[in-house]
Amino acid sequence: MTDPTPGAPAAPAVEPAALAWASSEVLDLTRKAPASPGRRMLRRFLKNRMAIVGLLGLTTIVLLAVFATQVERFPYEQMDLRASKSAPSSEHWFGTDRIGRDIWSRTIHGGRVSLAVAGAATLLSTVIGLTLGSLAGY
């Protein structure tokens, strides 16, 4: 093969095997990308049945606490002395205390306080940890 322009450098010879390897690396659309760490974590979590049961239980508790006023059957501070110390029934799901307050309503309203305390403790520990970590890293 002769060079069309005299004095021009010759083009490097490329073997067909090298072109096939390069094109398969670039254009191979059938190969899946490796799963991200988040996707692997989600897949592993979904395989664990006890984790799913725990998540459903926690979600139920949080939703009951957030929507306590819509779910309660009686106001949590209302007293019914005729129903004092009653056992669980269709009217009072968890029964009543000694002055006739509905324990179900008091329980779900108490969940609100527990969630607020947990949120405040988490926020406080995060602020303290970030502050101390930033000072230690500086």
N, C-alpha and C positions, 0 to 999 in steps of 0.2 A: 504494500500500500504506500502510495506516495503522498507527501505532504502538499496540500494545495497552495500554501504560501511558503515560499522559500525563506528560511531563517527563523520561522516560528517554532516554538518548542513543541515537541510531540505530546499528544494527549496521553496521559497514563493509561496503561492497559488495565481494564477492569474485567475480572473473570466473571462468568455468568453465575457461578456458585455464590460469590460475594454479593451480587445484586439480588439473588433470590433470598439470601439470609436477611439483608437489609430491608427488603420490601415486606417480608413476612413479619418482621418486628414492628414496622411502622403501620402496616395496613391490616394486621390481624384483628378484626373486629369481633371475632367469635370467642376470643379468650376473655374470661371475666376478670375484672379488676379485683384485687384482694379486698376482702371485707374490711370495712373500717372498724376501729376498736369499739365504737359505739354500737355498731350493728352486731358485732360479736357478743358484746355484753347483753344486748337485748335478746338475742337468740338464746344465750345461756340462761338468762332470767326466765324466759318463757318456757323453758324446759323444766324448770324447778316448780313443781306443783304446790309445795308448801309456801313458796315465795308468792305465788299468785293468790293463794288463800289469804295470806297475811296482808297483801296489798288490797284485796277486796274488803277485808275486815277494817283496815285502817281507813280506807276511803269511805266506808259506811259510817264509821264513827265521826269522821270529819264532816261529812254531809249532814248527819243528824245534829251535830253541834252548831253548824252554820245556819241550818234551817230549823232551829229548835222551836221558834214561835209558830211555825206552820205545822210542825209534827206533834206538838204537845196536845194532849187531850184535855188537860185542865191547866190553868195558870199555876206556875210553880209555887206561888206564895198563898194560893187559896186553901183555906182550911175547911174541912167537912168533919165536924166532931162525930157525926153519926157513923162515919166510915173509919173511925179511929182504929189503928192496928189491924186493918183488914188484910187478908191474904191476897195474893195475886188472883185476879179475876178478869173477865172480859171488859169490865169497866175500868179497873185500875190494874194495868198490866204487871207492874212490879209490886203492887199492894200499896198500903199507905203507912205513914209513920204514926207515932202515938198521938199527934194532934190532927191527924186526918189529911195531911198533905200528900199529894200523889208523888210517889218515889220515881216513877218514870220521867215525869216532867222535871223533877229536881236533878235527876241524873243527866239528862241531855243538856240542861242549862249549866250544870257543873262542868260538862265537857267544854263549854265555851271558855270558862275560866282556865281550865287546864291547857287548852290550846293557846290562849293568850300568854300564859306564863311560859310555856314551851317556846313560843315565838320570841318573847322578850329575852329569854335565856340564850337562845341561839344567836340572836342579833348581838347581844352583849358580848358573848364569847367570840364571835366573829370579829367585832370591832377591836377587842383586846388582842386577839391573835394577830390581826393584820398590823396593828400598831407595834406590838413587840417584834413581830417578824420583820417589819420595815426598819425598825431601829437596829435590830441585830444585823440585818443585811447591809446597812449603811456603814 
